[in-house]
Amino acid sequence: MIVLGVESSCDETGIALYDTQGGLLAHALYSQVAMHEQYGGVVPELASRDHIRRAIPLLEAALKEAGIARTAIDAIAYTQGPGLAGALLVGASVACSLGLALGKPVLGVHHLEGHLLSPLLSSNPPEFPFIALLVSGGHTQLMRVDGVGRYELLGETVDDAAGEAFDKSAKLLGLGYPGGPAISRLAEFGDPLAYKLPRPMLHSKDLNFSFSGLKTAVLTVVKKHTTNLCEQDKANIARGFVDAIVDVLTAKCMTALKHTGLKRLVVAGGVGANSQLRASLNAAAAKRRCTVFYPEMEFCTDNGAMIAFAGALRLMANPDAAQCNYAFNVRPRWPLNELTAA
């Protein structure tokens, strides 16, 4: 079965083709970062319009790479939510109109489930069950994953997510958008002893997170320097910030592994590409004789491959999950715990 995946939840347009027998056949991705950079963040209307321009050319590119015709597609999976409403509507309309034209079934997929299952696309995929740290955009969650659709929320952020804190703190340092990669690179040149920033909820008795106070701490330090913030100061602040987030995420992950008795940790989402976080988690897990799994770097950010793959897994478990009436709706807010088992 060949499944077409369509991703358009925010500022990346992703198209992919996944074969349940042959694996990932092709994927094409267009990032809108350059367009949104001048605004310091994603402009929803511009994002939606750009998805309209990119979707069909990316589809043609993916089909060409896979060497198949549109008629070879057996089912279409698209991101139904969560995400920006207008952007989601573009992907949903493309998927459903194509399904209608080809007479193929269509399935709405949860964006975060795509991220959660993306490490299974790697050459060394984890086995169920495992603990998952989901750090994607506005989401920071710890989940126990026992199978497709079998997710137990262990902890989540009570305010800003890690990704939001990265972007907001980077903006305070004048690093532009997107902030996560920029502040991570700058932190490599910082002194870890220069600024000891707070580790919110590090010693709480639960698995929840809070990063709003850390962002405020960065703001306070920046204001103290007024106009005298040199490049080394920026690097030192960035290092203090990154170390604080990494310490909290690592500690919570290790606590989750300890409490559940599981030995496998999966890290998914854009922040999962952070080199400092990977190094910290790998070292901490090794001490506990646990293994950490990551998606390939190209699948850390939003992409069509994870949507095609998640859709394929659900269709293999339940072929009736897709529908052919082609009426669609999107769910900009869609809690992951509302999903049912495949």
C-alpha positions in Angstrom: 0.0 0.0 0.0 1.4 3.4 -1.0 0.3 6.3 1.2 0.7 9.9 0.2 1.4 12.3 3.2 0.5 16.0 3.2 1.8 18.3 5.9 0.8 22.0 6.2 0.3 22.7 9.9 2.5 25.8 10.1 5.4 27.1 8.0 6.6 24.0 6.2 4.9 22.3 3.2 5.7 18.6 3.2 4.8 15.9 0.7 5.9 12.3 1.0 5.1 8.8 -0.4 5.4 5.8 2.0 5.1 2.2 0.8 4.2 -0.3 3.6 6.3 -2.9 1.8 9.2 -0.8 0.5 9.4 2.0 3.1 9.8 5.7 2.3 9.8 6.2 -1.5 10.2 10.0 -1.6 9.6 13.2 0.3 9.7 16.8 -0.6 9.8 19.8 1.7 9.6 23.5 1.4 10.4 25.8 4.4 9.0 29.3 4.7 11.6 30.4 7.2 13.1 33.1 4.8 9.7 34.6 4.2 8.7 34.8 7.9 12.2 35.9 9.2 11.6 39.6 8.4 8.5 39.5 10.7 10.2 37.7 13.6 7.7 34.8 13.5 5.1 33.0 11.4 2.4 35.2 9.8 -0.5 32.8 9.4 -2.1 34.4 6.3 1.3 34.4 4.5 1.8 30.8 5.5 -1.5 29.7 4.1 -1.0 31.4 0.8 2.5 29.9 0.4 1.2 26.4 1.1 -1.2 26.9 -1.8 1.7 27.7 -4.1 3.9 24.9 -3.0 1.7 21.8 -2.5 1.2 20.7 -6.1 4.8 21.3 -7.3 6.1 19.3 -4.3 3.6 16.5 -5.1 4.9 16.3 -8.7 8.5 16.3 -7.4 7.8 13.5 -5.0 6.1 11.4 -7.6 9.0 11.9 -10.0 11.5 10.9 -7.3 9.5 7.8 -6.5 9.1 7.0 -10.2 5.3 6.4 -9.9 2.1 7.9 -11.3 -0.6 9.5 -9.2 -2.8 6.4 -9.8 -0.4 4.3 -7.9 -1.4 6.0 -4.7 -3.6 3.8 -2.5 -4.5 6.3 0.2 -3.9 9.9 1.3 -3.0 11.0 4.8 -3.0 14.7 5.7 -2.4 16.7 8.9 -5.8 17.5 10.4 -4.4 19.3 13.4 -3.2 20.8 15.6 -1.8 23.8 13.9 -2.8 27.1 12.2 -6.3 26.8 10.9 -5.8 28.4 7.5 -2.6 26.4 6.9 -4.4 23.1 7.9 -7.2 23.9 5.5 -4.9 24.1 2.6 -3.4 20.6 3.2 -6.8 19.2 3.9 -8.4 20.6 0.7 -5.4 19.4 -1.4 -5.6 15.9 0.1 -9.4 15.5 -0.2 -9.7 17.0 -3.7 -6.9 14.7 -4.9 -8.7 11.8 -3.1 -11.9 12.7 -4.9 -10.1 12.9 -8.3 -8.4 9.6 -7.9 -11.2 7.8 -6.0 -8.8 7.0 -3.1 -9.6 7.0 0.6 -8.4 9.9 2.8 -7.3 10.0 6.4 -6.8 12.9 8.8 -3.7 12.5 11.0 -2.7 14.1 14.3 0.4 16.2 13.8 1.9 15.3 17.1 1.4 11.6 16.5 3.4 12.0 13.3 6.3 13.5 15.4 5.9 10.8 18.0 6.2 8.0 15.6 8.9 9.6 13.3 11.8 7.8 15.0 10.3 4.5 13.8 11.3 5.7 10.3 15.0 5.4 11.2 17.2 2.5 10.3 17.3 1.5 14.0 13.7 2.0 15.2 12.7 1.6 18.8 10.3 -1.1 19.9 7.2 -0.5 22.0 6.8 0.4 24.8 8.9 3.5 25.3 9.0 6.9 26.9 8.7 9.8 24.5 9.8 13.4 25.0 7.8 15.4 22.5 9.4 18.8 22.0 7.8 20.4 19.0 6.9 24.0 18.6 4.3 24.9 21.3 4.4 21.4 22.8 6.6 19.9 25.5 5.2 16.6 26.8 6.4 13.3 28.3 4.4 10.3 27.1 4.4 6.6 27.7 3.8 5.0 24.3 2.6 1.4 24.3 1.6 1.3 20.6 0.0 3.3 17.8 -2.7 5.4 19.5 -1.9 4.0 22.9 -0.4 7.1 24.6 -0.4 8.0 28.3 0.4 11.6 29.2 3.0 11.7 32.0 3.7 15.4 32.1 3.6 18.6 30.0 4.4 22.2 30.2 2.2 24.5 32.3 3.1 27.6 30.3 5.7 28.2 27.6 7.0 25.1 25.7 10.7 24.6 25.3 10.5 25.6 21.6 8.7 28.8 22.5 11.3 29.6 25.1 14.1 29.1 22.6 12.5 31.4 20.1 11.5 34.1 22.6 14.9 34.1 24.3 16.7 34.2 20.9 14.6 37.3 20.0 15.7 39.0 23.3 19.3 38.4 22.2 18.6 39.9 18.8 19.2 36.6 17.0 16.1 36.7 14.8 13.8 33.9 13.7 13.9 30.9 14.0 15.6 31.3 17.3 16.2 27.7 18.4 19.1 26.8 16.1 20.7 30.3 16.4 20.8 30.4 20.2 22.1 26.8 20.3 25.0 27.7 17.9 25.8 30.8 19.9 25.8 28.9 23.2 28.7 26.8 22.0 30.9 29.9 22.4 29.5 30.8 25.9 31.0 30.4 29.4 28.8 27.9 31.3 29.8 29.6 34.6 28.9 33.2 33.5 25.2 33.0 34.2 23.5 30.4 36.3 19.9 30.7 35.2 17.0 29.1 37.0 15.9 25.5 36.3 12.1 25.8 36.7 10.4 22.8 38.3 13.6 20.8 38.3 12.9 19.4 41.7 9.1 19.2 41.5 7.5 15.9 42.4 5.8 15.6 39.0 6.9 15.4 35.4 5.5 18.8 34.3 7.6 21.6 32.8 7.6 25.4 33.0 9.8 27.6 30.9 8.1 31.0 31.1 10.2 32.0 34.2 13.4 31.0 32.4 12.5 33.3 29.5 11.8 36.1 32.1 15.2 35.5 33.6 16.9 36.0 30.3 15.0 39.2 29.8 16.1 40.4 33.3 19.8 39.7 32.5 19.5 41.4 29.1 18.0 44.5 30.6 20.8 44.8 33.1 23.2 45.3 30.3 21.1 48.0 28.6 23.0 49.0 25.5 26.3 47.4 26.5 25.5 43.8 25.6 28.5 42.5 23.6 28.7 39.4 21.5 30.5 37.4 24.3 27.8 38.5 26.8 25.2 37.2 24.3 27.0 33.9 24.0 27.3 33.5 27.8 23.6 34.2 28.3 22.7 31.8 25.5 24.9 29.1 27.2 23.2 29.7 30.5 19.8 29.4 28.9 20.5 26.3 26.9 22.1 24.6 29.8 19.0 25.4 32.0 16.6 23.9 29.5 18.7 20.9 28.8 19.1 20.1 32.5 15.4 20.2 33.1 14.5 18.1 30.1 17.2 15.5 30.9 16.2 15.3 34.5 12.5 14.8 33.8 13.2 12.2 31.1 15.4 10.2 33.5 12.7 10.4 36.2 10.1 9.1 33.7 12.3 6.2 32.8 12.9 5.4 36.5 9.2 5.6 37.5 8.0 3.4 34.6 10.9 1.0 34.6 11.3 1.3 30.8 14.7 1.4 29.1 13.9 3.1 25.9 13.5 6.9 25.4 12.4 8.5 22.1 12.9 12.2 21.4 10.8 13.8 18.7 10.1 17.3 17.5 12.3 20.2 16.4 14.1 20.7 19.7 15.1 17.1 19.5 17.7 18.2 16.9 19.5 20.3 19.5 23.1 19.0 19.9 23.4 19.9 23.6 20.2 18.1 24.4 21.2 15.0 22.5 24.6 14.9 24.3 23.0 15.3 27.7 20.4 12.7 27.2 22.8 10.2 25.7 25.2 10.6 28.7 22.4 10.4 31.3 20.7 7.4 29.6 24.0 5.5 29.4 24.4 5.8 33.1 21.0 4.1 33.5 21.8 1.6 30.8 19.0 3.0 28.7 18.9 3.8 25.0 17.8 7.0 23.4 16.3 7.0 19.9 15.9 10.1 17.6 14.4 10.6 14.2 16.7 11.4 11.4 17.7 15.1 11.4 15.6 15.7 8.3 12.5 14.4 10.1 12.9 16.4 13.3 11.1 19.4 12.0 7.6 19.2 10.3 7.6 17.0 7.2 5.3 14.9 5.1 7.1 11.6 5.7 5.9 11.4 9.3 2.3 12.0 8.2 2.5 9.4 5.5 4.0 7.0 7.9 1.5 7.6 10.7 -1.3 7.3 8.3 0.1 4.0 6.9 0.4 2.5 10.4 -3.2 3.4 11.2 -4.4 2.0 7.9 -2.5 -1.2 8.3 -4.1 -1.7 11.7 -7.6 -0.6 10.5 -8.1 -0.4 6.7 -11.5 1.3 7.4 -9.9 4.2 9.2 -9.9 6.2 5.9 -13.0 7.6 4.3 -14.2 8.3 0.8 -16.9 11.0 1.3 -14.2 13.7 1.1 -15.9 16.1 3.5 -13.2 17.5 5.8 -12.7 19.6 8.8 -9.5 20.6 10.6 -8.7 20.7 14.3 -6.4 23.6 15.2 -6.6 22.4 18.8 -6.5 18.7 19.2 -5.3 17.1 22.4 -3.2 14.0 21.7 -4.9 12.0 24.5 -8.2 12.1 22.4 -6.7 9.7 19.9 -7.8 6.1 20.1 -5.7 3.0 19.6 -5.1 1.9 16.0 
